[in-house]
Amino acid sequence: MLDHIGVPVSNYARSKAFYERVLAPLGGGLVMEVPQEVTGTRAHAGFGIDGKPCFWISSSPNAALSTIHVAFVAKTHAAVDAFYREAMAAGGTSNGEPGLRPHYHSHYYAAFVLDLDGHNVEAVCHLPA
């Protein structure tokens, strides 16, 4: 059900170094970084095993007051679209309409919504259309 989760951190460089060290004995490591220049807002570091990032940290000047990010696996692009429609109908707020996000990888199809408490909730399909 879960694809990945993201948490805000107050000191990106320090937290990145921390997770690189503590995840190494578990077989995990830094898999991907998305700099602030790409997102327009915050830097992100994805940690995982076998090339798949599943735990993300993101820079946040006030991490204690920030929201979390959780992504759910969708089996098809149509399921991502349906997730988005239902989230909007249930009172969610758009945080990114369904579409490809090639800065993650060429088949990354996702939609992002803010839930009723402002948490960033995503549905993602990693398969081609």
Protein Blocks (a to p, Z undefined) as FASTA:
>chain_A
ZZbdcdddfblmlmmmmmmmmmmmnopacfbdcdfklnomaccddddeehiafbdcdddf
blmlmccddddddfbfklmmmmmmmmmmnopacebdcdddfklmmklccdddddfkopac
ddddfbdZZ
